[in-house]
Amino acid sequence: MMLNRPEEPKSKIEQAFDFYEKNAKKLNRLFKWTGIIIMVLLICHFSFKGYERYVYNIQLKSTVNQIAQLVDNVRTTYAVHTENKTDIMKLMAQSATMPDFLVKDGKLYNVYGGTIAVSSSLPIEDRTTHQMLPTFKIAYQGLKQDVCVALAQMNWGDSRGGLISAAVGYIDNFGTDTALRDIEEETEKNEIDVKTSTGEIKRIRKATRTLSTIGKPSDTFNPIPFDLSRAQSGCNCGNQRACSFALRYYTYVRNRR
């Protein structure tokens, strides 16, 4: 008489094969649609990234062209209004030299939605003639960090074209554009007020330090274009649209040897 031995339990692998054989059609259909969905998502992802990059390059190119035109328009306005060089924005509006494609509600806006600040800046003494030469400055505000860094790494000309300096920065908690402010400073203020233990205010002198957020054409220590590390350090606005890029020019281009 033969004894019936109990059937040995199936392994996990055997159970998986049995399940697949019983549900082969449903599983194949599921795998097929899963693959299609993944492919569609990948295509959408890379298409979106490609579109973002396309828009980024278009806006950057547009910004470069707009800055060049804006500089020309400011100089044209100054050439007409030789006596008044203070409120350049008002003069540009009166002279119809304010670029229409940048104007909204009487203010200048860049393609990134931030404002464009244009104003006169401190005159610079010519070392040869000792004349005080008028200057002006432009700041593109409300930029993302990558845009600020990209603008800082571009070649904006040299001193023969009237370029004095470029600066990177951000809008601080008090609403101050550090790039627009510092582009005329060039060095940190070497005097500060300190409150003593007796409550008196005492002014002390600090060692002068050149600001790394400002660059000049052919400058030995802080040249322009900015290198990547200096640009990233200066465009210190994180993920917010609060970075700023500024340029400073002579009002009139002089012939330089």
Buried (B, 14 or more C-beta within 10 A) or exposed (E): EEEEEEEEEEEEEEEEEEEEEEEEEEEEEEEEEEEEEEEEEEEEEEEEEEEEEEEBEEBBEEBBEBBEEBBEBBBEBBEEBEEEBEBBBBBBBBBEBBBEEBBEEEEBBBBBEBBBBBBBBEBBEEEEEEEEBBBBBBBBBBBBBEBBBBBBBBEBBEBEEBBBBBBBBBBEEEEBBBBBBBBBBBEEEEEEEEEEEEEEEEEEEEEEEEBBBBBBBEEEEBEBBBBEEBBBBBBBBEEEBBBBBBBBBBBEEEEEE
